[in-house]
Amino acid sequence: MAIREILEVPDARLKQVSVPVETFDDTLKTLVEDMFETMYDAPGIGLAAIQVGVPLRVLVIDLQPEDEDAEPEVCTAHGGHHHTHRPTKREPRLFINPEILDPSDEYIVYQEGCLSVPEIFADVERPSSIRARWQDIDGKVHEEAMDGLMAICLQHEMDHLEGVLFIDHLSRLKRQMALKKLEKLRKAA
C-alpha cells in the first residue's frame, strides 16, 4: 500500500474524462488499496482515481460516521482545549463504473469541499436522493437507493469521472473568488 499524490487545481489532468474499468485484476486492487490509504491520510471522505492521476472510473468513499458505541475520547488537539469527541468508525465503500439512476426531483444544498481544491468550501445544489448502480472489486453489479450525505458524496465523486469539480457548479464569480482564496492560502503556506 502506498499514499499517492493528490492532484490539485489547476492540474489539467483533473479535467479528463475517466474511462470504464474493464479488467478486474491485481493492478486494480492495488489502486483501490492505495486510494483508501490516500483518502484516510488526507483526510477526506471520498476520492476518485483521477485525483491520484489515474483516469479510471473508480471511487472510494467512507463517510466515517461517529461510532455511537465507542467511549468518547478526550481530545487536546485544538490548542489545548479539552473536548471529547467520539472516534469514527470506518465504513469503506468502493464504486467501480458507477451510474446514477433516477435522481430525485427534490434538491438539497450542501456545503462541499474537495481534496483537489484544498481549504475551499462552497454550497452546491444536487438531487437529494438517487439510485446508484456500480460494480465491486470482482466486477459484481450492485444497486442501492441513497440519500443524505452518501448521495451527495457519490454525486460529487462521480463528477470527477467527467472532469468536473464542485467549484464548476458555482457561478463564475464565486468560482473565481474560491480560486483566488486558494492562491492566497498557497502563498501564505
VOPAGU-2260 file (C-alpha; in pm, 1 decimal, decimal comma):
REM VOPAGU-2260
SITE   aa  ch    i         X         Y         Z
SITE  MET   A    0       0,0       0,0       0,0
SITE  ALA   A    1     117,1     348,3     -74,3
SITE  ILE   A    2      -2,6     702,1     -28,3
SITE  ARG   A    3     -28,0     864,3    -369,5
SITE  GLU   A    4      -3,1    1232,0    -452,4
SITE  ILE   A    5    -340,1    1406,7    -481,3
SITE  LEU   A    6    -368,4    1633,8    -783,5
SITE  GLU   A    7    -485,1    1986,5    -708,6
SITE  VAL   A    8    -636,9    2259,7    -925,5
SITE  PRO   A    9    -535,4    2384,7   -1176,8
SITE  ASP   A   10    -382,8    2047,5   -1278,8
SITE  ALA   A   11    -519,3    1976,2   -1628,1
SITE  ARG   A   12    -549,0    1603,0   -1554,3
SITE  LEU   A   13    -846,4    1674,8   -1326,1
SITE  LYS   A   14   -1039,5    1780,9   -1637,8
SITE  GLN   A   15   -1000,1    1441,9   -1807,0
SITE  VAL   A   16   -1297,8    1214,2   -1856,5
SITE  SER   A   17   -1223,3     878,6   -1692,2
SITE  VAL   A   18   -1266,2     551,1   -1879,2
SITE  PRO   A   19   -1458,4     244,3   -1759,7
SITE  VAL   A   20   -1274,4     -34,4   -1578,5
SITE  GLU   A   21   -1269,5    -347,7   -1793,7
SITE  THR   A   22   -1007,2    -557,6   -1617,4
SITE  PHE   A   23   -1069,2    -656,4   -1257,0
SITE  ASP   A   24    -715,3    -761,7   -1164,2
SITE  ASP   A   25    -442,6    -712,3    -903,4
SITE  THR   A   26    -345,0    -375,8   -1052,4
SITE  LEU   A   27    -698,0    -256,8    -979,4
SITE  LYS   A   28    -684,6    -400,0    -625,0
SITE  THR   A   29    -358,2    -214,4    -559,8
SITE  LEU   A   30    -505,7     109,8    -694,7
SITE  VAL   A   31    -809,1      74,0    -466,6
SITE  GLU   A   32    -594,6      -1,8    -158,8
SITE  ASP   A   33    -374,9     299,3    -233,8
SITE  MET   A   34    -680,7     519,3    -284,6
SITE  PHE   A   35    -824,4     424,9      55,0
SITE  GLU   A   36    -489,8     483,9     222,9
SITE  THR   A   37    -450,3     819,9      46,0
SITE  MET   A   38    -804,2     928,1     137,5
SITE  TYR   A   39    -767,5     837,1     507,5
SITE  ASP   A   40    -429,3    1006,0     522,4
SITE  ALA   A   41    -555,9    1330,7     365,8
SITE  PRO   A   42    -803,2    1302,2     549,1
SITE  GLY   A   43   -1112,5    1302,2     330,4
SITE  ILE   A   44   -1442,5    1119,3     288,4
SITE  GLY   A   45   -1420,5    1046,9     -83,1
SITE  LEU   A   46   -1164,3    1013,7    -360,4
SITE  ALA   A   47   -1179,7     946,3    -733,0
SITE  ALA   A   48    -897,1     765,5    -914,1
SITE  ILE   A   49    -833,5    1068,5   -1137,4
SITE  GLN   A   50    -744,5    1265,1    -822,2
SITE  VAL   A   51    -438,1    1042,9    -792,8
SITE  GLY   A   52    -375,4    1074,4   -1167,6
SITE  VAL   A   53    -544,4     752,1   -1284,2
SITE  PRO   A   54    -827,1     818,7   -1535,3
SITE  LEU   A   55   -1038,6     514,9   -1441,6
SITE  ARG   A   56   -1399,8     512,1   -1322,2
SITE  VAL   A   57   -1313,8     413,5    -964,2
SITE  LEU   A   58   -1432,8     589,0    -646,8
SITE  VAL   A   59   -1373,1     525,6    -279,4
SITE  ILE   A   60   -1596,1     673,8     -10,7
SITE  ASP   A   61   -1603,2     649,4     366,8
SITE  LEU   A   62   -1824,4     895,3     549,8
SITE  GLN   A   63   -1655,7     778,1     872,6
SITE  PRO   A   64   -1957,4     827,9    1095,6
SITE  GLU   A   65   -1902,5     878,5    1466,6
SITE  ASP   A   66   -1903,1     546,7    1646,1
SITE  GLU   A   67   -2203,5     564,3    1878,9
SITE  ASP   A   68   -2086,0     261,2    2078,9
SITE  ALA   A   69   -1731,4     379,8    2138,5
SITE  GLU   A   70   -1622,0     561,9    2450,6
SITE  PRO   A   71   -1573,2     933,2    2380,4
SITE  GLU   A   72   -1206,1    1031,8    2386,3
SITE  VAL   A   73   -1072,9    1348,4    2541,6
SITE  CYS   A   74    -903,6    1544,4    2270,7
SITE  THR   A   75    -649,5    1822,7    2318,3
SITE  ALA   A   76    -558,1    1859,9    1954,3
SITE  HIS   A   77    -718,6    2201,8    1920,6
SITE  GLY   A   78    -487,7    2440,4    2101,4
SITE  GLY   A   79    -502,7    2266,5    2435,2
SITE  HIS   A   80    -881,0    2296,0    2484,5
SITE  HIS   A   81   -1012,1    1972,0    2628,0
SITE  HIS   A   82   -1315,3    1842,3    2448,9
SITE  THR   A   83   -1446,7    1497,7    2387,7
SITE  HIS   A   84   -1516,7    1351,6    2051,3
SITE  ARG   A   85   -1633,5    1010,0    1951,6
SITE  PRO   A   86   -1391,2     805,1    1747,6
SITE  THR   A   87   -1514,4     745,7    1396,4
SITE  LYS   A   88   -1576,6     402,0    1260,6
SITE  ARG   A   89   -1454,8     310,2     918,0
SITE  GLU   A   90   -1711,8     205,1     661,2
SITE  PRO   A   91   -1509,5     186,5     340,9
SITE  ARG   A   92   -1712,0     171,3      20,5
SITE  LEU   A   93   -1588,7     112,6    -331,5
SITE  PHE   A   94   -1770,2     209,4    -650,9
SITE  ILE   A   95   -1640,3      92,3    -988,7
SITE  ASN   A   96   -1807,8     215,8   -1309,8
SITE  PRO   A   97   -2085,2     383,9   -1108,3
SITE  GLU   A   98   -2404,8     512,7   -1268,6
SITE  ILE   A   99   -2684,8     723,5   -1128,2
SITE  LEU   A  100   -3037,7     606,0   -1197,7
SITE  ASP   A  101   -3348,3     819,6   -1136,1
SITE  PRO   A  102   -3216,0    1117,1    -934,6
SITE  SER   A  103   -3489,7    1279,1    -722,2
SITE  ASP   A  104   -3671,2    1595,0    -832,6
SITE  GLU   A  105   -3603,1    1727,0    -485,9
SITE  TYR   A  106   -3272,6    1909,7    -444,6
SITE  ILE   A  107   -3061,8    1969,7    -138,4
SITE  VAL   A  108   -2792,4    2230,7     -79,1
SITE  TYR   A  109   -2482,2    2108,0      98,8
SITE  GLN   A  110   -2150,2    2273,2     174,8
SITE  GLU   A  111   -1891,3    2073,3     -16,4
SITE  GLY   A  112   -1515,1    2060,8     -15,0
SITE  CYS   A  113   -1261,4    1860,6    -213,6
SITE  LEU   A  114    -911,7    1725,5    -159,5
SITE  SER   A  115    -818,0    1864,1    -504,0
SITE  VAL   A  116    -939,2    2212,9    -403,1
SITE  PRO   A  117    -791,8    2228,3     -51,2
SITE  GLU   A  118    -940,4    2454,6     219,0
SITE  ILE   A  119   -1222,3    2578,2      -5,3
SITE  PHE   A  120   -1587,3    2510,7      79,5
SITE  ALA   A  121   -1898,6    2616,8    -108,7
SITE  ASP   A  122   -2268,7    2538,6    -125,3
SITE  VAL   A  123   -2367,5    2307,8    -409,8
SITE  GLU   A  124   -2719,8    2201,8    -501,4
SITE  ARG   A  125   -2778,4    1838,8    -601,0
SITE  PRO   A  126   -3062,1    1583,3    -613,1
SITE  SER   A  127   -3126,1    1479,1    -252,2
SITE  SER   A  128   -3167,5    1110,0    -331,9
SITE  ILE   A  129   -3051,0     880,9    -609,3
SITE  ARG   A  130   -3043,4     520,3    -707,9
SITE  ALA   A  131   -2690,6     406,3    -785,2
SITE  ARG   A  132   -2558,1     109,0    -976,3
SITE  TRP   A  133   -2192,3       7,3    -965,5
SITE  GLN   A  134   -1950,2    -284,5    -968,2
SITE  ASP   A  135   -1734,5    -415,7    -685,4
SITE  ILE   A  136   -1371,0    -530,1    -695,0
SITE  ASP   A  137   -1476,1    -860,4    -854,8
SITE  GLY   A  138   -1694,8    -694,8   -1117,2
SITE  LYS   A  139   -2021,0    -794,1    -949,5
SITE  VAL   A  140   -2306,2    -543,3   -1002,5
SITE  HIS   A  141   -2481,9    -374,5    -709,5
SITE  GLU   A  142   -2774,1    -135,5    -688,0
SITE  GLU   A  143   -2883,3      78,0    -394,3
SITE  ALA   A  144   -3104,6     374,8    -313,0
SITE  MET   A  145   -2915,0     651,3    -134,4
SITE  ASP   A  146   -2995,0     981,2      26,5
SITE  GLY   A  147   -2835,2    1232,3     260,1
SITE  LEU   A  148   -2458,5    1272,2     269,2
SITE  MET   A  149   -2396,9     941,4      90,5
SITE  ALA   A  150   -2599,4    1052,5    -213,3
SITE  ILE   A  151   -2421,6    1389,6    -220,9
SITE  CYS   A  152   -2077,1    1240,6    -179,6
SITE  LEU   A  153   -2132,0     984,6    -455,7
SITE  GLN   A  154   -2257,5    1254,5    -694,4
SITE  HIS   A  155   -1958,8    1475,3    -607,4
SITE  GLU   A  156   -1712,9    1191,7    -669,3
SITE  MET   A  157   -1890,7    1089,1    -991,1
SITE  ASP   A  158   -1845,9    1443,3   -1121,6
SITE  HIS   A  159   -1470,0    1381,4   -1110,6
SITE  LEU   A  160   -1518,1    1098,3   -1360,9
SITE  GLU   A  161   -1647,5    1357,9   -1608,4
SITE  GLY   A  162   -1367,8    1604,3   -1532,6
SITE  VAL   A  163   -1599,4    1824,6   -1323,8
SITE  LEU   A  164   -1504,1    1978,6    -987,1
SITE  PHE   A  165   -1753,1    2103,5    -730,7
SITE  ILE   A  166   -1643,2    2462,4    -794,3
SITE  ASP   A  167   -1756,4    2417,8   -1156,2
SITE  HIS   A  168   -2114,2    2417,6   -1022,0
SITE  LEU   A  169   -2068,1    2770,1    -886,5
SITE  SER   A  170   -2129,9    3095,5   -1068,3
SITE  ARG   A  171   -1822,5    3227,9   -1248,1
SITE  LEU   A  172   -1776,5    3498,7    -987,0
SITE  LYS   A  173   -1797,2    3259,1    -691,4
SITE  ARG   A  174   -1559,5    3019,1    -865,4
SITE  GLN   A  175   -1303,6    3294,8    -929,1
SITE  MET   A  176   -1330,1    3405,1    -565,5
SITE  ALA   A  177   -1270,5    3048,8    -448,5
SITE  LEU   A  178    -965,5    3005,7    -672,3
SITE  LYS   A  179    -824,3    3344,3    -561,4
SITE  LYS   A  180    -865,3    3239,4    -199,4
SITE  LEU   A  181    -685,2    2913,3    -273,9
SITE  GLU   A  182    -397,2    3105,9    -437,0
SITE  LYS   A  183    -368,2    3327,9    -127,1
SITE  LEU   A  184    -363,3    3025,3     103,5
SITE  ARG   A  185     -90,2    2865,8    -106,0
SITE  LYS   A  186     123,0    3181,5     -96,9
SITE  ALA   A  187      77,9    3205,1     279,9
SITE  ALA   A  188     192,7    2845,2     314,2
